[in-house]
Amino acid sequence: MTMLNLLDQILTDCSRDGRISFYLTVEGEEGAVVGSAAGIEPDDLTFGQYRESCGILLYRGCPVNSLVHQCYGTASDTHSKGRQMPVHYSSTEFSSVSISSTLATQVPQAVGAALSYKRARNGRVSVAYFGEGAASMGDVHAAFNMASVLGCPTIFFCKNNGWAISTRTSDQNNGDGIVSRAPGYGMTAIRVDGNDALAVYNATKAAREICIKESRPVLVEALSYRCSEHSTTRYNSRYRSEDEVEFWKQNDPILRFKNYMQIRGSWDDKMEEEWMEERTSIIASALKEADALALPSPENLFTDIYDKMTPRTEKEMAAMKEHLRKYADKYPLEKYERWD
């Protein structure tokens, strides 16, 4: 959780400095993300919305420099080859499906994956992450019904953080959150304190056991609070007070887990200082590496579409090259990999 929080802070600064184009953090929701990642198996397929994949990938062992390369869009970006927006991670190695900016499209996709697992009887589940705002999308309702009717081992993990960008939960839902919808679809539901990482771990683990043993979906609603801005293109002060944010920061999941570990005698201030220095050094090294790397060659836009280039893509690539040669002074070509 501390690594996730520190990486968020540093990459937010990178966005403010113009080193990356966009960023959004998970500040205040680390317990829900990391706790749920710990409650499932490494090969369970996760479908994140926005804020979850970074923490899940870190927990599963994804190198920090790989995540930084994705946000920078370098030629070494193994997630999306420099073509996706920052934070839109994906990894076949760590069983994490690509983030889609369009809300809730990942939820029915997760059900489809779970149905294939059920038929294969491979003991895997899929996990669909979404927020309470996305829960208003029709895709979520369709996914709930399909998973319940077909008995798919899907964990629907709703991270209710109080805000859908600038819309309060109370302005969007008049019922008892999201968990109350489950009975209407014949689903089991669990509501948990999303700022308690251990509680989230236990709830997610229990949900997974139901999915596997009973071959049916489970809805988990983790109640938390988004302490950060929605993204680096949004500003809290336009729709909520600083006092409200500061109030919730007192319930920070990292602080709560730190206090728990200190009470048990398994953590102290010296360990904290050494740990943070080491994490900061790892991130700084990743940033230095990314800053020095070139962006992917523009040729990749054409050569990496089909197994073999078609006459049409060859013609389009030739036109692009001619355009860049003619207007070379208008583009920062020195930042890209060399191309003919």
DAJO-V176331 format. One record per pair of residues at least 24 apart in sequence whose C-alpha atoms are under 7 Angstrom apart, sorted by sequence separation. I is the first residue (numbers start at 1). J is the second residue. D is the distance in Angstrom with one decimal. If there is no record, write none. Layout:
<<I,J,D> <I,J,D>>
This chain:
<<26,51,5.5> <34,59,6.9> <25,51,6.4> <104,130,6.7> <132,158,6.4> <126,153,6.8> <127,154,5.7> <128,155,6.2> <129,156,6.3> <130,157,6.5> <131,158,5.3> <132,159,6.6> <125,153,5.2> <126,154,5.0> <127,155,4.7> <128,156,5.0> <129,157,4.8> <130,158,5.1> <131,159,4.9> <132,160,5.0> <194,222,4.3> <1,30,5.7> <125,154,5.7> <126,155,6.3> <127,156,6.0> <128,157,5.9> <129,158,5.9> <130,159,6.2> <131,160,5.5> <189,218,5.7> <190,219,6.3> <191,220,5.8> <192,221,6.3> <193,222,5.7> <194,223,4.7> <195,224,5.7> <104,134,5.7> <127,157,6.8> <187,217,6.4> <188,218,5.1> <189,219,4.6> <190,220,4.8> <191,221,4.8> <192,222,5.0> <193,223,5.3> <194,224,4.8> <103,134,5.9> <108,139,6.4> <133,164,4.8> <187,218,6.0> <188,219,6.4> <189,220,5.7> <190,221,6.3> <191,222,6.0> <192,223,6.3> <193,224,6.9> <107,139,6.8> <108,140,6.9> <111,143,6.4> <1,34,6.6> <104,137,6.6> <107,140,6.1> <60,94,6.6> <105,139,6.4> <118,152,6.6> <104,139,6.0> <108,143,4.6> <118,153,6.9> <53,89,6.6> <104,140,6.4> <107,143,6.2> <111,147,5.9> <57,94,6.6> <115,152,5.2> <148,185,6.4> <182,219,6.7> <114,152,5.4> <148,186,6.5> <114,153,5.4> <148,187,6.4> <297,336,5.6> <114,154,5.8> <145,185,5.9> <179,219,6.9> <295,335,6.0> <296,336,5.7> <297,337,4.7> <111,152,6.5> <144,185,6.6> <294,335,5.4> <295,336,4.4> <296,337,5.6> <297,338,6.5> <179,221,5.9> <294,336,5.0> <295,337,6.0> <297,339,6.5> <111,154,6.1> <178,221,6.7> <294,337,5.6> <132,178,6.8> <46,95,6.4> <47,96,6.3> <50,99,6.6> <45,95,4.9> <46,96,5.0> <47,97,5.4> <49,99,6.2> <4,55,5.9> <20,71,6.6> <44,95,6.6> <45,96,5.8> <46,97,6.2> <48,99,6.1> <20,72,5.6> <43,95,5.7> <155,207,6.8> <155,208,6.9> <197,253,6.8> <154,211,6.5> <195,252,6.7> <196,253,5.9> <153,211,4.4> <195,253,4.6> <47,106,5.9> <153,212,6.2> <160,221,6.7> <153,215,5.3> <155,217,5.8> <156,218,6.2> <157,219,6.1> <158,220,6.0> <159,221,6.0> <160,222,5.9> <161,223,6.2> <23,86,6.2> <47,110,6.4> <152,215,5.9> <153,216,5.0> <154,217,4.7> <155,218,5.1> <156,219,4.7> <157,220,4.9> <158,221,4.7> <159,222,5.0> <160,223,5.0> <161,224,4.6> <162,225,5.7> <22,86,6.0> <23,87,6.6> <151,215,5.5> <152,216,5.0> <153,217,5.1> <154,218,6.5> <155,219,6.0> <156,220,6.0> <157,221,6.1> <158,222,6.2> <159,223,6.4> <160,224,5.9> <161,225,4.0> <162,226,7.0> <151,216,4.3> <152,217,5.7> <159,224,6.9> <161,226,5.3> <165,230,5.6> <151,217,6.6> <148,216,6.4> <148,217,6.2> <147,217,6.2> <166,239,6.1> <44,124,5.5> <45,125,6.7> <46,126,5.8> <47,127,6.0> <48,128,6.4> <49,129,5.7> <44,125,5.3> <45,126,4.8> <46,127,4.8> <47,128,4.9> <48,129,5.0> <49,130,5.4> <44,126,5.6> <45,127,6.3> <46,128,6.3> <47,129,6.1> <123,212,6.4> <32,194,4.8> <35,197,4.6> <39,201,4.7> <31,194,6.1> <32,195,6.3> <35,198,6.3> <38,201,6.0> <39,202,6.6> <31,195,5.1> <36,200,5.8> <40,204,6.9> <31,196,5.8> <32,197,6.1> <35,200,5.1> <36,201,5.2> <39,204,5.1> <40,205,6.1> <29,195,6.6> <31,197,4.2> <35,201,4.4> <39,205,4.4> <32,200,6.0> <36,204,5.6> <40,208,6.8> <32,222,6.5> <29,224,6.1> <29,225,6.5> <28,225,5.9> <29,226,6.4> <28,226,5.5> <27,226,6.3> <28,227,5.2> <27,227,5.6> <27,228,5.5> <25,228,6.6> <24,230,6.4> <25,231,7.0> <24,231,4.2> <23,231,5.8> <24,232,6.2> <23,232,5.6> <22,232,6.1> <82,296,6.4> <74,290,6.8> <68,286,6.6> <72,290,6.8> <64,283,6.7> <68,287,6.8> <74,293,6.3> <75,294,6.0> <74,294,6.0> <75,295,4.9> <28,249,7.0> <65,286,4.6> <69,290,5.9> <74,295,4.5> <75,296,4.2> <31,253,5.2> <64,286,6.7> <68,290,7.0> <73,295,6.5> <74,296,6.1> <30,253,6.5> <31,254,7.0> <28,252,5.7> <28,253,6.6> <2,254,6.9> <1,254,6.5> <3,279,6.3> <7,283,6.9>>
